[in-house]
Amino acid sequence: MTGPFRPVGAATLWDAIPRKTPHYAEKRSDHPDRARFDMPHLTSTSTVLAVVTHYRYERWLAQSLRSLLDQTRRPDAIVVVDDASVPPPTEIVQAFPEVTLMRAEANGGPYRLLQAIFAQAAFDAFMLQDADDWSHPERLALMLAAAERSRADMVGCQMTDVYEGLSPQAPIVVPEDPLAAALQEPTRHVLTMGTSLIAKALVERSGGLSAGLRFGADSEFTRRALFAGTVVNIPDACYFRRIHAESATQSKETGYGSPLRRSIQLRVQERARHNVAQFLAGQPSDLTPLDPGESARLIHLAGPRLRGFP
């Protein structure tokens, strides 16, 4: 692996999406949501916590952690947040003394874990990663540089899908300007939250995650975040997503196209259409989480104590 690369077709696809969608530029200067964009943004010196959500993915966790420790711009801290696996991955994490392990008191899904970290951890930003995925060494450096250059509060990247025992599907290419793309096509997938770097201030302005949703809260948050700050994608593929039979997205009960996930998707898309219509009409966006729920109660098991936690 020599370096991040730009997926074939990314430039062509983006060229087809006008950066100046109807009313886009003028709405940004005097729009009711404008004040949310005029605030401090991420820089190369921002403190970053890398957050790895985990549930029974022990076989891949060490690779995931090594990729974070090998970043050319290291995160200021790394935490594995375990969703009540039995047993927790204590031995694996203890092999990496710099890494913190926290565990939920009860299994409740990844968004309850993330919301607990977002609410309490005292860092400027969070870099997300699933326990079965891994990152290119330049991922954080490139995203921080993009955030500083674009005055962004959330930065995503392109993904390389790695299939294990499953037939490959067409790759997802996300636009460099997610808001412009969403204004043209409100239900389009414009950013993959799991690849992103997110400012804590943006999480707070957006109302936090819909922790009550077992699935789809990542897409739901991203669609709200577009109207709470500046969100961009870089053209580089810095995130490696492992797709395998044990993935929740591949299950008949919870996978893409399942009745459960489809019902959530319809709610998320309805809100997305509403917020786009509000924005283009010069009205405030609805940043209320669809299902706030409750964040997980976390217990420290190993590694350094995180700033913001007792």
Secondary structure as the mmCIF struct_conf table of DSSP 4:
data_model
#
loop_
_struct_conf.conf_type_id
_struct_conf.id
_struct_conf.beg_label_comp_id
_struct_conf.beg_label_asym_id
_struct_conf.beg_label_seq_id
_struct_conf.end_label_comp_id
_struct_conf.end_label_asym_id
_struct_conf.end_label_seq_id
BEND BEND1 GLY A 3 GLY A 3
STRN STRN1 PHE A 5 PHE A 5
HELX_LH_PP_P HELX_LH_PP_P1 ARG A 6 PRO A 7
TURN_TY1_P TURN_TY1_P1 VAL A 8 GLY A 9
HELX_RH_AL_P HELX_RH_AL_P1 ALA A 10 ASP A 15
TURN_TY1_P TURN_TY1_P2 ALA A 16 ALA A 16
BEND BEND2 ILE A 17 ILE A 17
BEND BEND3 ARG A 19 LYS A 20
TURN_TY1_P TURN_TY1_P3 PRO A 22 HIS A 23
HELX_RH_AL_P HELX_RH_AL_P2 TYR A 24 ASP A 30
TURN_TY1_P TURN_TY1_P4 PRO A 32 ASP A 33
HELX_RH_3T_P HELX_RH_3T_P1 ARG A 34 PHE A 37
BEND BEND4 ASP A 38 MET A 39
TURN_TY1_P TURN_TY1_P5 SER A 44 THR A 45
STRN STRN2 VAL A 48 HIS A 54
BEND BEND5 TYR A 55 ARG A 56
HELX_RH_AL_P HELX_RH_AL_P3 GLU A 58 LEU A 69
TURN_TY1_P TURN_TY1_P6 ASP A 70 ASP A 70
BEND BEND6 THR A 72 ARG A 73
BEND BEND7 ASP A 76 ASP A 76
STRN STRN3 ALA A 77 ASP A 82
BEND BEND8 ALA A 84 ALA A 84
BEND BEND9 VAL A 86 PRO A 87
BEND BEND10 PRO A 89 PRO A 89
HELX_RH_AL_P HELX_RH_AL_P4 THR A 90 GLN A 94
TURN_TY1_P TURN_TY1_P7 ALA A 95 ALA A 95
BEND BEND11 PHE A 96 PHE A 96
TURN_TY1_P TURN_TY1_P8 PRO A 97 GLU A 98
STRN STRN4 VAL A 99 ALA A 104
BEND BEND12 GLU A 105 ALA A 106
HELX_RH_AL_P HELX_RH_AL_P5 PRO A 110 GLN A 120
BEND BEND13 ASP A 124 ASP A 124
STRN STRN5 ALA A 125 ASP A 130
TURN_TY1_P TURN_TY1_P9 ALA A 131 ASP A 132
STRN STRN6 TRP A 134 SER A 135
TURN_TY1_P TURN_TY1_P10 PRO A 137 GLU A 138
HELX_RH_AL_P HELX_RH_AL_P6 ARG A 139 SER A 150
TURN_TY1_P TURN_TY1_P11 ARG A 151 ARG A 151
BEND BEND14 ASP A 153 ASP A 153
STRN STRN7 MET A 154 TYR A 163
BEND BEND15 GLU A 164 LEU A 166
HELX_LH_PP_P HELX_LH_PP_P2 ALA A 170 ILE A 172
BEND BEND16 GLU A 176 ASP A 177
HELX_RH_AL_P HELX_RH_AL_P7 PRO A 178 GLN A 184
BEND BEND17 GLU A 185 GLU A 185
TURN_TY1_P TURN_TY1_P12 PRO A 186 THR A 187
BEND BEND18 ARG A 188 ARG A 188
HELX_RH_3T_P HELX_RH_3T_P2 MET A 193 THR A 195
STRN STRN8 LEU A 197 ALA A 199
HELX_RH_AL_P HELX_RH_AL_P8 LYS A 200 ARG A 205
TURN_TY1_P TURN_TY1_P13 SER A 206 GLY A 207
TURN_TY1_P TURN_TY1_P14 ALA A 211 GLY A 212
BEND BEND19 ARG A 214 GLY A 216
HELX_RH_AL_P HELX_RH_AL_P9 ALA A 217 ALA A 225
TURN_TY1_P TURN_TY1_P15 LEU A 226 ALA A 228
BEND BEND20 GLY A 229 GLY A 229
STRN STRN9 VAL A 231 ILE A 243
TURN_TY1_P TURN_TY1_P16 ALA A 245 GLU A 246
BEND BEND21 SER A 247 SER A 247
HELX_RH_3T_P HELX_RH_3T_P3 ALA A 248 GLN A 250
BEND BEND22 SER A 251 SER A 251
TURN_TY1_P TURN_TY1_P17 LYS A 252 THR A 254
BEND BEND23 GLY A 255 GLY A 255
TURN_TY1_P TURN_TY1_P18 TYR A 256 GLY A 257
HELX_RH_AL_P HELX_RH_AL_P10 PRO A 259 LEU A 280
TURN_TY1_P TURN_TY1_P19 ALA A 281 GLY A 282
BEND BEND24 LEU A 290 LEU A 290
HELX_LH_PP_P HELX_LH_PP_P3 SER A 295 ARG A 297
STRN STRN10 LEU A 298 ALA A 302
BEND BEND25 GLY A 303 PRO A 304
HELX_LH_PP_P HELX_LH_PP_P4 ARG A 305 LEU A 306
TURN_TY1_P TURN_TY1_P20 ARG A 307 GLY A 308
#
